[in-house]
Amino acid sequence: MLKTIHLQQNTLTPEIELLICCSRTYLDEKSSITIQTLLQQAQINWQYLIEIAAYHKVLSLLFINLSKIDSQSIPSNIFSSLQKYYYINTQNSLLMASKLLNILNIFAEYDIPVIPFKGPILAITAYGDISRRSFGDLDLLVHREDFIKTKQLLMDKGFEPYADSSEQEAAYLKSLNILDQEAYLRSHWELHLINRQEQVTLDVHQGVLSKKFSVPYSSEWIWEDTKLISFTGKQILSFSAENLIIILCSQGGKDCWLWLNRICDLAEVLRTYADVNWEKIWQLAIKLKMTRMLLLGLSLAHHVLDAQLPEFILQKIEGNSLVKNLTLEIIIQLTCNLPNTAPQSQLKSILFHLKLIENPWDKITYCYEQIMVPTIADKSFIRLPKALSFLYYFVRPVRMIFFNQNIK
């Protein structure tokens, strides 16, 4: 499908084709031949290749696979730059893994169940090597009843709340009193924390998706199906392969599948866990009202990175015109000549999310939550006394209109 789309439009550049071929841990004969042919016959714009690989967060895989095939065809300065990035990324990943282990020891000391995910865990379990995947922060899932306790524990250990969108929002979060902080946490699915001394950022989750998506807000379905894995000699809780596939599809959908590395994550999990229970995955997706999210993620992994899928899943993808159209849109977006590094407009994200939400009433709920319910950004934009806090419901839509006009 990937080549068919772009051969028709004559838009698949050799740099993009080379990047996609290299964005995997296992090279089959077809991919190896394609890479060799491109290196020997195509006029590669190496600076552009590095630029799009950095944007899609797959520089490590690009370096590893180019080195395997034909390092002599790479200009020496480009090879040195890729090699330097690879070494720095590996060192950073190992450092973050050690910091994660220290954090997990804190949770064990205070007897708080926790599941680390993405970051070094996904790099080791799906990619087979911590150096193959780039990541910047650490993600943890805790029980909903432990969410506030976890926040206080980590703050006692040197962490503080932060907002990754602006210093203004971060200052607002820090200014909240204990009661307001607890009210904020009860209504949010994740909390961003930073330890500036240790130089580590942490995302603590009580669910895998915001309640705006109308999927079950409780994460108990995840806790009911966990497994133990070994991480740096320590036994830790991890998602089952079936749950991990659904979670990665939901996370990719939340971010509108803007980056190739999200598809890489899913494709590598599918390759690593080839014996998953697909009927279990499908029934769970129905229960969670996430069949569109699931099928879209699987369709992208299959069409972009050749992930193997069972016949009944392929038939469901083929029979779903919405999923097929979204797959086409995202492939064109991913493989456009110049990746759009500007922020995705909220309106565009909302329209994309609405296509993934399956129930009409859930769409209405999502629109209300997204357009009307005030956020931290709205409350930090203008500080109102409690008596006038109802005015935030007017501030929210005005800010959304202003924000979208500014980033068009």
Secondary structure, DSSP 8 states (H G I E B T S, - for coil): -HHHHHHHHT---HHHHHHHHHSSS---HHHHHHHHHHHHHS---HHHHHHHHHHTT-HHHHHHHHHHHHGGGS-HHHHHHHHHHHHHHHHHHHHHHHHHHHHHHHHHHTT--EEEESHHHHHHHTTSSGGGS--SSEEEEE-GGGHHHHHHHHHHTT-EE--SS-HHHHHHHHH--HHHHHHHHHT-SEEEEEETTTTEEEEEESSSS-GGG-S-S--HHHHTSEEEEEETTEEEEEE-HHHHHHHHHHHHHHTTT--HHHHHHHHHHHHHTTT--HHHHHHHHHHTT-HHHHHHHHHHHHHHH-----HHHHHHHHT-HHHHHHHHHHHHHHT-SS---S---HHHHHHHHHHH--SHHHHHHHHHHHHTS--HHHHHHS---GGGGGGHHHHHHHHHHHHHHHT-
